[in-house]
Amino acid sequence: YSSSSNANTVTSELRNKVQGLNLMYLLVSNRLSDFHCQVELLTGSEISSSFVQFALNLERELMVGSYGRIRSGAAALPDPLYSTFMEQLIDTVRESIADSIEVSYKNMSLSSASSMLLFAKEKSNDNFLSWLEENRGDWIVEGERVLFAGSEGGVKKEDIPALKVISQVLGYAEELERII
């Protein structure tokens, strides 16, 4: 009987690990509706597993914009398999922050930009400059300042498709009403 119990425990742990990895994949892919649908299908014991809790905590941090906590959360991985997803998630977060920075600022100190983009303090400027070459060819480094080429125009009110967004939100509201 005890070997059967041990087999069930191992199977349950593997199932929780796979479900946690699937949730991480959905987060990295920015498929948040699928993420939440998968969470709804989990049982209480599955949700309480460390693998699933890790993904749930990351999603919470993403939703409130606590990107620094996401970076620090990489140190507490429940399993080494999660490291690949964490690297991809941090890259996704960097891109999102970079899009906001170039619209919000005309220029910024190199160290501030590096810090905002979640690069670790040690050798952060070197890592930042490497990332910059690969991902943001239109940003210009002059001495200790970064100039954002996209900041001159920024996002204008006319660039936001308000009617399209309103139409989508109303469509979602109608669908929710039908479900309820």
Phi, psi and chi 1 to 4 in degrees:
 res  aa     phi    psi   chi1   chi2   chi3   chi4
   1 TYR       -  -38.1  174.4   75.7      -      -
   2 SER   -69.2  -32.0   66.5      -      -      -
   3 SER   -68.9  -33.5   69.8      -      -      -
   4 SER   -66.7  -39.4  171.6      -      -      -
   5 SER   -65.6  -41.4  174.0      -      -      -
   6 ASN   -64.8  -39.5  -72.9  -18.0      -      -
   7 ALA   -64.1  -40.3      -      -      -      -
   8 ASN   -64.9  -38.2  -72.5  -21.4      -      -
   9 THR   -65.1  -44.5  -57.0      -      -      -
  10 VAL   -64.0  -44.0  169.8      -      -      -
  11 THR   -61.7  -43.2  -57.3      -      -      -
  12 SER   -64.3  -40.9  176.0      -      -      -
  13 GLU   -65.8  -42.3 -173.5  172.2  -28.9      -
  14 LEU   -64.1  -40.3  -78.9  172.8      -      -
  15 ARG   -61.9  -44.7  178.3 -179.7  171.7   92.3
  16 ASN   -63.8  -38.9  -68.3  -21.0      -      -
  17 LYS   -64.4  -44.6 -174.8 -173.0  -64.3 -172.6
  18 VAL   -65.1  -41.0  168.7      -      -      -
  19 GLN   -65.2  -39.3  -72.3 -179.4  -21.6      -
  20 GLY   -63.7  -41.8      -      -      -      -
  21 LEU   -65.2  -38.4  -72.8  167.6      -      -
  22 ASN   -63.3  -42.3 -178.1   46.5      -      -
  23 LEU   -63.1  -38.9  -69.8  173.5      -      -
  24 MET   -63.1  -43.0  -69.9  -67.1  -65.8      -
  25 TYR   -59.0  -44.6  167.5   74.6      -      -
  26 LEU   -64.4  -37.4  -65.9  172.3      -      -
  27 LEU   -64.3  -48.6  -91.0 -178.3      -      -
  28 VAL   -63.1  -35.1  168.4      -      -      -
  29 SER   -80.2   -1.7  -57.4      -      -      -
  30 ASN    60.7   36.2 -156.7   22.9      -      -
  31 ARG  -102.5   68.8  -66.4  172.3   48.2 -165.3
  32 LEU   -68.3  -34.8  -63.8  178.9      -      -
  33 SER   -66.0  -40.9   59.2      -      -      -
  34 ASP   -64.7  -38.2  -67.5  -22.8      -      -
  35 PHE   -56.9  -50.3  176.8   91.5      -      -
  36 HIS   -69.1  -33.4  -69.9  -76.0      -      -
  37 CYS   -63.6  -42.7  -73.4      -      -      -
  38 GLN   -64.0  -39.8  -73.7  -63.4  -46.6      -
  39 VAL   -62.9  -39.0  169.9      -      -      -
  40 GLU   -62.8  -27.4  -70.1  -65.1  -38.8      -
  41 LEU   -83.2  -10.2  -63.2  173.6      -      -
  42 LEU   -79.4  149.1  -61.6  175.2      -      -
  43 THR   -84.1  170.0   65.5      -      -      -
  44 GLY   -59.9  -41.5      -      -      -      -
  45 SER   -68.9  -33.5   63.1      -      -      -
  46 GLU   -69.2  -41.5  -68.1  168.6  -23.0      -
  47 ILE   -64.3  -33.3  -72.9  176.2      -      -
  48 SER   -79.9   -5.4   64.2      -      -      -
  49 SER   -69.4  150.4   80.6      -      -      -
  50 SER   -63.9  -30.6   61.5      -      -      -
  51 PHE   -66.9  -46.9  -57.9  110.2      -      -
  52 VAL   -72.4  -40.6  172.4      -      -      -
  53 GLN   -59.8  -36.9  -82.2  -62.7  -51.7      -
  54 PHE   -59.7  -47.7 -177.4   78.0      -      -
  55 ALA   -65.6  -40.4      -      -      -      -
  56 LEU   -63.3  -42.0  -69.6  174.3      -      -
  57 ASN   -64.9  -40.3  -69.9  -24.4      -      -
  58 LEU   -62.4  -42.1  -80.2  177.0      -      -
  59 GLU   -62.3  -40.6 -171.7  -90.7  -17.3      -
  60 ARG   -61.5  -44.5  -82.2 -172.4 -149.4  109.6
  61 GLU   -63.9  -38.5  -59.8  -59.6  -20.9      -
  62 LEU   -63.2  -43.1  -83.1  172.4      -      -
  63 MET   -66.1  -32.5  -67.6  -58.3  108.2      -
  64 VAL   -94.5   -3.1  -62.3      -      -      -
  65 GLY    79.8   22.9      -      -      -      -
  66 SER   -87.1   69.1  -64.6      -      -      -
  67 TYR   -66.8  -31.9  -60.2  134.1      -      -
  68 GLY   -62.3  -36.4      -      -      -      -
  69 ARG   -68.6  -30.6  -72.0 -171.8 -175.6  168.0
  70 ILE   -64.8  -43.6  -68.7  170.8      -      -
  71 ARG   -61.0  -44.0 -179.7   74.8  166.5  137.8
  72 SER   -73.0  -24.7   63.4      -      -      -
  73 GLY   -68.6  -18.4      -      -      -      -
  74 ALA   -64.3  -22.0      -      -      -      -
  75 ALA   -76.1  -20.7      -      -      -      -
  76 ALA  -109.1   43.5      -      -      -      -
  77 LEU   -64.5  136.6  -63.1  174.3      -      -
  78 PRO   -74.1  -16.8   25.2  -31.2      -      -
  79 ASP  -160.4  145.6 -170.8   88.6      -      -
  80 PRO   -58.6  -24.5  -23.3   31.0      -      -
  81 LEU   -62.2  -22.8  -68.5  171.7      -      -
  82 TYR   -75.6  -15.9  -76.4   67.8      -      -
  83 SER   -62.2  -37.8   63.3      -      -      -
  84 THR   -61.8  -44.5  -58.1      -      -      -
  85 PHE   -66.5  -35.9  -71.6  114.9      -      -
  86 MET   -65.0  -41.9  -77.0  -55.8  -64.8      -
  87 GLU   -61.6  -43.5  -69.8  169.4   15.1      -
  88 GLN   -66.1  -39.2  -68.9  175.6  -11.5      -
  89 LEU   -65.7  -41.1 -173.5   60.3      -      -
  90 ILE   -65.4  -38.2  -70.2  170.8      -      -
  91 ASP   -63.1  -42.0  -74.9  -16.7      -      -
  92 THR   -62.3  -43.8  -58.3      -      -      -
  93 VAL   -64.1  -41.9  166.9      -      -      -
  94 ARG   -58.1  -44.7  -84.6 -167.6 -175.7  121.9
  95 GLU   -61.3  -41.6  -74.6  -63.6  -38.7      -
  96 SER   -64.7  -44.2  176.1      -      -      -
  97 ILE   -64.4  -42.9  -66.7  170.1      -      -
  98 ALA   -61.2  -40.8      -      -      -      -
  99 ASP   -60.2  -40.1  -69.6  -17.9      -      -
 100 SER   -71.0  -40.3  -63.3      -      -      -
 101 ILE   -61.0  -47.7  -72.6  174.1      -      -
 102 GLU   -68.8  -20.6   71.0 -178.3   12.7      -
 103 VAL   -87.6  -29.3  172.9      -      -      -
 104 SER   -87.2  -28.2  -57.8      -      -      -
 105 TYR  -126.2  151.8  -61.1   93.0      -      -
 106 LYS   -87.0  -37.4  -68.9 -177.6  179.9 -177.8
 107 ASN  -156.2  168.9   63.6   67.4      -      -
 108 MET  -161.0  154.1  176.3 -178.4  -71.0      -
 109 SER   -66.4  151.3   73.4      -      -      -
 110 LEU   -58.9  -43.8 -166.5   61.5      -      -
 111 SER   -67.9  -36.4   61.2      -      -      -
 112 SER   -66.9  -43.6  -66.8      -      -      -
 113 ALA   -63.0  -42.4      -      -      -      -
 114 SER   -62.0  -43.1  175.7      -      -      -
 115 SER   -67.1  -43.8  174.0      -      -      -
 116 MET   -63.2  -30.2  -74.7 -178.7   84.9      -
 117 LEU   -90.0   16.5  -70.1  167.4      -      -
 118 LEU    67.0   29.8  -52.7  175.3      -      -
 119 PHE   -85.0  137.5  -73.4   99.1      -      -
 120 ALA   -61.1  150.5      -      -      -      -
 121 LYS   -60.8  -41.4  -66.0 -157.1 -173.1  -75.7
 122 GLU   -73.1  124.4   49.8  -70.8  -27.2      -
 123 LYS    58.6   27.5  -65.8 -173.0  178.9 -179.0
 124 SER   -65.2  -37.7   63.9      -      -      -
 125 ASN   -65.2  -40.1  -76.0   -8.3      -      -
 126 ASP   -63.0  -46.5  -65.6  -21.8      -      -
 127 ASN   -64.0  -40.4  -66.7  -22.7      -      -
 128 PHE   -63.3  -45.3  171.4   68.0      -      -
 129 LEU   -64.0  -38.1  -68.5  172.3      -      -
 130 SER   -63.7  -45.6  -62.2      -      -      -
 131 TRP   -62.2  -39.7  177.7   85.9      -      -
 132 LEU   -60.8  -44.8 -164.3   61.5      -      -
 133 GLU   -60.7  -39.8  -76.7  179.8   21.3      -
 134 GLU   -77.0  -33.5  -67.5  175.4   21.9      -
 135 ASN  -116.0  -24.4  -61.6  -72.2      -      -
 136 ARG  -134.9   74.5  -63.4  -71.9  168.5  162.1
 137 GLY   -66.3  -18.7      -      -      -      -
 138 ASP   -91.5   -1.5   55.7  -16.5      -      -
 139 TRP   -86.7  139.3  -70.1   11.3      -      -
 140 ILE  -116.2  131.1  -58.0  162.7      -      -
 141 VAL  -101.2  120.2  177.0      -      -      -
 142 GLU  -123.1  103.7  -73.3 -175.2   -4.5      -
 143 GLY    65.4 -118.9      -      -      -      -
 144 GLU  -102.9   18.1  -71.4  -63.9  -48.7      -
 145 ARG  -122.6  150.1  -56.7 -133.2   36.0   97.1
 146 VAL  -113.9  127.2 -179.8      -      -      -
 147 LEU  -103.4  132.1  -53.2  173.1      -      -
 148 PHE   -99.8  112.9  -53.2  114.3      -      -
 149 ALA   -64.3  -32.9      -      -      -      -
 150 GLY   -79.3   -2.6      -      -      -      -
 151 SER   -78.8  -20.1   65.4      -      -      -
 152 GLU   -63.0  -47.9  -68.6  175.4   11.4      -
 153 GLY   -83.3  -44.5      -      -      -      -
 154 GLY    63.3 -171.6      -      -      -      -
 155 VAL   -93.4  126.5  176.0      -      -      -
 156 LYS  -100.8  158.6  -63.4  179.2  179.5   80.3
 157 LYS   -55.4  -35.7 -177.4  171.0   66.3  173.6
 158 GLU   -69.1  -22.4  -62.1   82.2   29.5      -
 159 ASP   -76.6  -16.7  -65.1  -21.6      -      -
 160 ILE   -90.1  119.8  -59.7  171.2      -      -
 161 PRO   -77.4   76.2   28.7  -33.8      -      -
 162 ALA   -58.4  -46.4      -      -      -      -
 163 LEU   -64.2  -37.6  -67.6  177.2      -      -
 164 LYS   -65.0  -44.2 -178.3  178.5  177.1 -175.9
 165 VAL   -63.6  -45.4  171.7      -      -      -
 166 ILE   -60.6  -43.2  -69.4  169.6      -      -
 167 SER   -60.9  -44.2  171.2      -      -      -
 168 GLN   -63.6  -44.4  -74.4  177.7  -21.6      -
 169 VAL   -63.0  -42.5  169.4      -      -      -
 170 LEU   -63.7  -38.8  -71.9  174.3      -      -
 171 GLY   -61.7  -42.5      -      -      -      -
 172 TYR   -62.8  -41.5  -65.2  149.1      -      -
 173 ALA   -62.6  -41.6      -      -      -      -
 174 GLU   -63.5  -42.2  -73.2  175.3    6.4      -
 175 GLU   -63.5  -43.0  -72.3  -62.9  -41.9      -
 176 LEU   -61.6  -41.6  -87.2  172.7      -      -
 177 GLU   -62.3  -39.7 -166.2  172.3  -64.9      -
 178 ARG   -65.6  -39.2  -83.1 -171.8 -132.6  159.3
 179 ILE   -67.3  -43.6  -68.1  171.0      -      -
 180 ILE   -75.7      -  -66.7  173.2      -      -
